């Protein structure tokens, strides 16, 4: 029996937008939880670079489900799902070192971030330029690390995700109980986020996940009311996970917008026709 045949169909879906990734190199299963024989590991997807280029920015793909649960449901851990593999390769092809990882609980992302910061030089990563990508029920965990590590992160991409329960709502809490994701931002508000952190939020207009768009719409309203740096795109015909299932030019355009946002806020000069992205240090 092949590995793919043991996986849930969702775990085999790849991003619908592709570019050449021949220059991307992958280092797998790097231990990041030191001092334990059964420690956790990360994968790093490196962009093609020359020895004289400055350190690359990095993108953490943040997950909000424990891997043991995902393995039982999906047949693999998060970092081995094709969605994360293909997104990570896409980021690396755009000049950004992409990091996926194992966890025991969603809170392990804090140990991951500390490890990446402490070993950034050895990895060829610029610790001043680290971003976050997250989606769906993983987003509350991403928001929590943005709130608790306000000076460590440069930007975040949040795709069709549960956000915060605001104005007495309980959509995220209900979703966490229904779909078993971690709700690490219970009781928090938009004001708990760093005020100058750029956010890209992708909304799926036809998302049928109960309560998801209600939480997302309330978040956008509150973020704009306090003038936060939010870029929002609404795929008005898009369904949940449209980046993996909707083979349309609109979906591909939104993926390109996400990559452009990351290049701007992580300081990457990149010619889409070139296989050699060029990084630049922030001013």
Sine and cosine of phi, psi and omega as CSV:
sin_phi,cos_phi,sin_psi,cos_psi,sin_omega,cos_omega
0.00,0.00,0.78,-0.62,-0.01,-1.00
-0.96,0.28,0.32,-0.95,0.04,-1.00
-0.88,0.48,-0.66,0.75,-0.02,-1.00
-0.90,0.44,-0.56,0.83,-0.03,-1.00
-0.94,0.35,-0.32,0.95,0.04,-1.00
-1.00,0.00,-0.12,0.99,-0.05,-1.00
-1.00,-0.04,0.48,-0.88,0.17,-0.99
-0.91,0.41,0.52,-0.85,-0.02,-1.00
-0.82,0.57,-0.59,0.81,-0.01,-1.00
-0.88,0.48,-0.57,0.82,-0.04,-1.00
-0.94,0.33,-0.19,0.98,-0.02,-1.00
-0.99,-0.16,-0.06,1.00,-0.05,-1.00
-0.97,0.23,0.68,-0.73,0.02,-1.00
-0.92,-0.39,0.30,-0.96,0.05,-1.00
-0.88,0.48,0.66,-0.75,-0.08,-1.00
-0.98,0.22,-0.12,0.99,0.04,-1.00
-0.94,-0.33,0.75,-0.67,-0.04,-1.00
-0.75,-0.66,0.54,-0.84,0.17,-0.99
-0.73,-0.69,0.19,-0.98,0.04,-1.00
-0.91,0.42,0.77,-0.64,0.00,-1.00
-0.83,-0.55,0.44,0.90,-0.06,-1.00
-0.86,0.50,-0.54,0.84,-0.05,-1.00
-0.99,0.11,-0.08,1.00,-0.04,-1.00
-0.97,0.22,0.72,-0.70,0.09,-1.00
-0.90,-0.44,0.53,-0.85,-0.08,-1.00
-0.82,-0.57,0.79,-0.62,0.14,-0.99
-0.94,-0.33,0.89,-0.45,-0.14,-0.99
-0.97,-0.24,0.48,-0.88,0.17,-0.99
0.84,0.54,0.76,0.64,0.12,-0.99
-0.99,0.12,0.87,-0.50,-0.01,-1.00
-0.89,0.45,0.76,-0.65,0.07,-1.00
-0.88,-0.48,-0.15,0.99,0.08,-1.00
-0.96,-0.30,1.00,0.02,-0.15,-0.99
-0.97,0.23,0.44,-0.90,0.06,-1.00
1.00,-0.01,0.04,1.00,0.04,-1.00
-0.80,-0.59,0.69,-0.72,0.03,-1.00
-0.92,0.39,-0.51,0.86,0.01,-1.00
-0.97,-0.23,0.59,0.81,-0.09,-1.00
-0.90,0.44,0.29,-0.96,-0.01,-1.00
-0.99,0.14,0.36,-0.93,-0.07,-1.00
-0.72,-0.69,0.35,-0.94,0.05,-1.00
-0.80,-0.60,0.34,-0.94,0.15,-0.99
-0.91,-0.42,0.65,-0.76,0.05,-1.00
-0.86,-0.52,0.80,-0.60,0.06,-1.00
-0.97,-0.23,0.93,-0.37,-0.11,-0.99
-1.00,-0.10,0.69,-0.72,0.11,-0.99
-0.95,0.31,0.38,-0.92,0.10,-0.99
-0.92,0.39,0.80,-0.60,-0.05,-1.00
-0.58,-0.81,0.39,-0.92,0.12,-0.99
-1.00,-0.09,0.38,-0.93,-0.04,-1.00
-0.85,0.53,-0.46,0.89,-0.07,-1.00
-1.00,0.03,-0.09,1.00,0.01,-1.00
-0.96,0.29,0.51,-0.86,0.05,-1.00
-0.92,0.39,0.20,-0.98,0.01,-1.00
-0.84,0.54,0.54,-0.84,-0.06,-1.00
-1.00,0.05,0.49,-0.87,0.19,-0.98
-0.94,0.35,0.21,-0.98,-0.04,-1.00
-0.75,-0.67,0.44,-0.90,0.02,-1.00
-0.76,-0.65,0.86,-0.51,0.04,-1.00
-1.00,-0.06,0.80,-0.60,0.05,-1.00
-1.00,-0.05,0.99,-0.14,-0.19,-0.98
-1.00,0.08,0.74,-0.67,-0.01,-1.00
-0.91,-0.42,0.50,-0.86,-0.06,-1.00
-0.88,-0.47,0.26,0.96,0.04,-1.00
-0.85,-0.53,0.61,-0.79,0.12,-0.99
-0.92,0.39,0.64,-0.77,-0.06,-1.00
-0.88,0.47,-0.56,0.83,0.00,-1.00
-0.87,0.50,-0.66,0.75,0.04,-1.00
-0.92,0.39,-0.67,0.75,0.03,-1.00
-0.89,0.45,-0.64,0.77,-0.01,-1.00
-0.88,0.48,-0.64,0.77,0.01,-1.00
-0.93,0.37,-0.61,0.79,-0.07,-1.00
-1.00,0.06,-0.70,0.72,-0.12,-0.99
-0.99,-0.13,-0.30,0.95,-0.03,-1.00
1.00,0.04,0.08,1.00,0.04,-1.00
-0.29,-0.96,0.22,-0.98,0.07,-1.00
-0.99,0.16,0.21,-0.98,-0.11,-0.99
-0.85,0.53,-0.70,0.71,-0.12,-0.99
-0.92,0.40,-0.28,0.96,0.01,-1.00
-0.99,-0.16,-0.02,1.00,0.11,-0.99
-0.93,0.36,0.64,-0.77,-0.07,-1.00
-0.89,0.46,-0.45,0.89,0.06,-1.00
-0.89,0.46,-0.71,0.70,0.01,-1.00
-0.95,0.32,-0.64,0.77,0.02,-1.00
-0.88,0.48,-0.73,0.69,-0.07,-1.00
-0.95,0.30,-0.61,0.79,0.08,-1.00
-0.90,0.44,-0.66,0.75,0.00,-1.00
-0.90,0.44,-0.67,0.74,0.05,-1.00
-0.91,0.42,-0.59,0.81,0.03,-1.00
-0.91,0.42,-0.69,0.72,0.05,-1.00
-0.88,0.47,-0.70,0.72,-0.01,-1.00
-0.90,0.44,-0.59,0.81,0.05,-1.00
-0.91,0.41,-0.30,0.95,0.05,-1.00
-0.98,-0.18,0.31,0.95,0.13,-0.99
1.00,0.02,0.25,0.97,-0.09,-1.00
-0.86,-0.50,0.80,-0.60,0.07,-1.00
-0.95,0.32,0.87,-0.49,-0.08,-1.00
-0.98,-0.20,0.70,-0.72,-0.08,-1.00
-0.82,-0.57,0.85,-0.52,0.15,-0.99
-0.90,-0.43,0.31,-0.95,-0.20,-0.98
-0.38,-0.93,0.30,-0.95,0.15,-0.99
-1.00,0.00,0.37,-0.93,0.15,-0.99
-0.55,-0.83,0.27,-0.96,0.25,-0.97
-0.99,-0.16,-0.69,0.72,0.10,-1.00
-0.73,-0.69,0.38,-0.92,0.01,-1.00
-0.83,0.55,-0.46,0.89,0.00,-1.00
-0.90,0.44,-0.24,0.97,0.02,-1.00
-0.90,0.44,-0.23,0.97,0.04,-1.00
-0.87,0.49,-0.46,0.89,0.03,-1.00
-0.92,0.39,-0.67,0.74,0.07,-1.00
-0.90,0.43,-0.62,0.78,0.04,-1.00
-0.86,0.51,-0.76,0.65,-0.03,-1.00
-0.88,0.48,-0.69,0.73,0.01,-1.00
-0.88,0.48,-0.66,0.75,-0.01,-1.00
-0.90,0.43,-0.70,0.71,0.01,-1.00
-0.88,0.47,-0.67,0.74,0.03,-1.00
-0.89,0.45,-0.71,0.70,-0.06,-1.00
-0.93,0.37,-0.46,0.89,-0.07,-1.00
-0.91,-0.40,0.31,0.95,-0.06,-1.00
-0.85,0.53,-0.69,0.72,-0.02,-1.00
-0.87,0.50,-0.69,0.73,0.00,-1.00
-0.91,0.41,-0.53,0.85,0.00,-1.00
-0.99,0.11,-0.20,0.98,-0.11,-0.99
0.97,0.25,0.52,0.85,-0.02,-1.00
-0.93,-0.36,0.61,-0.80,0.07,-1.00
-1.00,0.01,0.95,-0.33,-0.06,-1.00
-0.91,0.41,-0.26,0.97,0.04,-1.00
-0.99,0.14,-0.18,0.98,-0.09,-1.00
-0.78,-0.63,0.96,0.27,0.03,-1.00
-0.87,-0.50,0.79,-0.62,0.03,-1.00
-0.90,-0.44,0.10,-0.99,-0.03,-1.00
-0.80,-0.60,0.65,-0.76,0.16,-0.99
-0.81,-0.59,0.71,-0.70,0.02,-1.00
-0.41,-0.91,0.31,-0.95,-0.05,-1.00
-0.52,-0.86,0.34,-0.94,0.20,-0.98
0.83,0.56,-0.75,-0.66,0.00,-1.00
-0.96,0.27,-0.06,1.00,0.07,-1.00
-0.99,0.17,-0.32,0.95,-0.15,-0.99
-0.88,0.47,-0.65,0.76,0.04,-1.00
-0.83,0.55,-0.57,0.82,0.07,-1.00
-0.92,0.39,-0.65,0.76,0.05,-1.00
-0.89,0.47,-0.70,0.71,0.03,-1.00
-0.87,0.50,-0.60,0.80,-0.04,-1.00
-0.91,0.42,-0.62,0.78,0.00,-1.00
-0.96,0.28,-0.50,0.87,0.10,-0.99
-0.89,0.45,-0.59,0.81,-0.02,-1.00
-0.97,0.25,-0.61,0.80,-0.10,-1.00
-1.00,-0.01,-0.27,0.96,0.02,-1.00
-0.82,-0.57,0.87,0.50,-0.18,-0.98
-0.89,0.45,-0.45,0.89,-0.04,-1.00
-0.99,-0.17,-0.03,1.00,-0.13,-0.99
-1.00,-0.05,-0.29,0.96,-0.19,-0.98
-0.84,-0.54,0.56,-0.83,-0.11,-0.99
-0.99,-0.17,-0.44,0.90,-0.04,-1.00
-0.15,-0.99,0.17,-0.98,0.03,-1.00
-0.52,-0.86,0.60,-0.80,0.13,-0.99
-0.92,-0.39,0.82,-0.57,-0.05,-1.00
-0.81,-0.59,0.92,-0.39,-0.13,-0.99
-0.95,-0.30,0.79,-0.61,0.09,-1.00
0.55,0.84,0.86,0.51,-0.12,-0.99
-0.88,-0.48,0.42,-0.91,0.28,-0.96
-0.90,0.44,0.65,-0.76,-0.10,-1.00
-0.91,-0.41,-0.98,-0.21,0.00,-1.00
-0.79,-0.62,0.48,-0.88,0.15,-0.99
-1.00,0.06,0.93,-0.36,-0.06,-1.00
-0.87,-0.49,0.43,-0.90,0.07,-1.00
0.84,0.54,0.60,0.80,0.05,-1.00
0.99,0.16,0.07,1.00,0.00,-1.00
-0.95,0.31,0.31,-0.95,0.04,-1.00
-0.68,-0.73,0.46,0.89,-0.02,-1.00
-0.90,0.44,-0.66,0.75,-0.02,-1.00
-0.94,0.34,-0.68,0.73,0.04,-1.00
-0.87,0.49,-0.68,0.73,0.03,-1.00
-0.90,0.43,-0.67,0.74,0.01,-1.00
-0.90,0.45,-0.63,0.78,0.01,-1.00
-0.89,0.46,-0.63,0.78,0.04,-1.00
-0.94,0.34,-0.61,0.79,-0.06,-1.00
-0.97,0.25,-0.61,0.79,-0.14,-0.99
-0.92,-0.40,0.04,1.00,0.16,-0.99
0.92,0.38,0.46,0.89,0.12,-0.99
-1.00,-0.06,0.30,-0.95,-0.02,-1.00
-0.98,0.17,0.74,-0.68,0.06,-1.00
-0.95,-0.31,0.98,0.20,-0.12,-0.99
-0.99,0.11,-0.01,1.00,-0.03,-1.00
-0.92,-0.39,0.36,0.93,-0.01,-1.00
-0.85,0.53,0.78,-0.62,0.00,-1.00
0.99,0.11,-0.02,1.00,-0.01,-1.00
-1.00,-0.05,0.28,-0.96,-0.02,-1.00
-0.77,-0.64,0.11,-0.99,0.04,-1.00
-0.86,0.51,-0.57,0.83,-0.02,-1.00
-0.90,0.43,-0.26,0.96,0.04,-1.00
-0.98,0.18,-0.18,0.98,0.05,-1.00
-0.99,0.14,0.47,-0.88,0.07,-1.00
-0.84,0.54,0.75,-0.66,-0.15,-0.99
-0.91,0.41,-0.41,0.91,-0.08,-1.00
-0.94,-0.34,0.23,0.97,-0.04,-1.00
-0.99,0.15,0.89,-0.46,0.01,-1.00
-0.93,0.38,0.75,-0.67,0.03,-1.00
-0.87,-0.50,0.67,-0.74,0.18,-0.98
-0.92,-0.39,0.84,-0.54,-0.03,-1.00
-0.87,-0.50,0.84,-0.54,0.05,-1.00
-0.97,-0.24,0.80,-0.60,-0.03,-1.00
-0.92,-0.39,0.70,-0.71,0.09,-1.00
-0.99,-0.17,0.94,-0.34,-0.14,-0.99
-0.88,0.47,-0.47,0.88,-0.01,-1.00
-0.95,-0.32,0.47,0.88,0.07,-1.00
-0.92,0.39,0.85,-0.53,-0.05,-1.00
-0.99,-0.14,0.12,0.99,0.03,-1.00
-0.92,0.40,0.86,-0.51,-0.09,-1.00
-0.84,0.55,0.81,-0.58,0.10,-1.00
0.99,0.14,-0.19,0.98,-0.11,-0.99
-0.91,0.41,-0.82,0.57,-0.03,-1.00
-0.92,0.39,-0.46,0.89,0.07,-1.00
-0.89,0.45,-0.68,0.73,0.02,-1.00
-0.93,0.36,-0.62,0.79,0.00,-1.00
-0.92,0.40,-0.70,0.72,-0.02,-1.00
-0.91,0.42,-0.64,0.77,0.03,-1.00
-0.91,0.42,-0.64,0.77,0.02,-1.00
-0.88,0.48,-0.74,0.68,0.00,-1.00
-0.86,0.51,-0.71,0.70,-0.01,-1.00
-0.86,0.51,-0.72,0.69,0.00,-1.00
-0.92,0.38,-0.64,0.77,-0.01,-1.00
-0.90,0.44,-0.65,0.76,0.03,-1.00
-0.94,0.33,-0.56,0.83,-0.01,-1.00
-0.89,0.45,-0.49,0.87,0.04,-1.00
-0.96,-0.28,0.28,0.96,0.15,-0.99
0.85,0.53,0.76,0.65,0.07,-1.00
-0.99,0.12,0.46,-0.89,-0.02,-1.00
-0.97,0.23,0.99,0.13,-0.08,-1.00
-0.92,-0.38,0.76,-0.64,0.19,-0.98
-0.95,-0.32,0.84,-0.54,-0.06,-1.00
-0.80,-0.60,0.70,-0.72,0.09,-1.00
-0.82,-0.58,0.71,-0.71,0.00,-1.00
-0.93,-0.37,0.92,-0.38,0.10,-0.99
-1.00,0.10,1.00,-0.06,-0.23,-0.97
-0.92,0.39,-0.39,0.92,0.07,-1.00
-0.97,-0.25,0.04,1.00,-0.09,-1.00
-0.98,0.21,0.58,-0.81,0.11,-0.99
-0.97,-0.24,0.12,-0.99,-0.01,-1.00
-0.81,0.59,0.69,-0.72,0.00,-1.00
0.88,0.48,0.64,0.76,-0.01,-1.00
-0.88,0.47,-0.42,0.91,0.00,-1.00
-0.93,0.36,-0.24,0.97,0.00,-1.00
-0.94,-0.33,-0.30,0.95,-0.17,-0.99
-0.77,-0.63,-0.23,0.97,-0.08,-1.00
-0.96,-0.27,0.99,-0.15,-0.02,-1.00
-0.98,0.18,0.94,0.33,0.00,-1.00
-0.77,-0.63,0.36,-0.93,0.03,-1.00
-0.92,0.40,-0.51,0.86,0.04,-1.00
-0.89,0.45,-0.72,0.69,0.02,-1.00
-0.88,0.47,-0.69,0.72,0.01,-1.00
-0.90,0.43,-0.60,0.80,0.02,-1.00
-0.90,0.43,-0.62,0.79,0.02,-1.00
-0.93,0.37,-0.64,0.77,0.07,-1.00
-0.87,0.49,-0.67,0.74,0.04,-1.00
-0.90,0.44,-0.61,0.79,0.06,-1.00
-0.88,0.47,-0.66,0.75,0.03,-1.00
-0.88,0.48,-0.72,0.70,0.00,-1.00
-0.90,0.44,-0.63,0.78,0.04,-1.00
-0.90,0.43,-0.67,0.74,0.05,-1.00
-0.85,0.53,-0.72,0.70,0.00,-1.00
-0.90,0.43,-0.66,0.75,0.01,-1.00
-0.88,0.47,-0.66,0.75,0.00,-1.00
-0.91,0.42,-0.77,0.64,-0.16,-0.99
-1.00,0.09,-0.22,0.98,0.12,-0.99
-0.97,-0.26,0.06,1.00,0.13,-0.99
0.95,0.31,0.81,0.58,0.02,-1.00
-0.87,-0.49,0.82,-0.57,0.19,-0.98
-1.00,-0.07,0.85,-0.53,-0.12,-0.99
-0.59,-0.81,0.79,-0.62,0.12,-0.99
-1.00,-0.03,0.92,-0.39,-0.04,-1.00
-0.82,0.57,-0.38,0.93,0.00,-1.00
-1.00,0.04,-0.09,1.00,-0.05,-1.00
-0.98,-0.21,0.54,-0.84,0.09,-1.00
-1.00,-0.04,0.11,0.99,-0.04,-1.00
-0.82,-0.57,1.00,0.08,0.06,-1.00
-0.86,0.51,0.55,-0.84,0.00,-1.00
-0.90,-0.43,0.83,-0.56,0.01,-1.00
-1.00,-0.03,0.48,-0.88,0.08,-1.00
-0.74,-0.67,0.57,-0.82,0.04,-1.00
-0.97,0.24,0.53,-0.85,0.03,-1.00
-0.92,0.40,0.44,-0.90,0.00,-1.00
-0.90,0.43,0.00,0.00,0.00,0.00
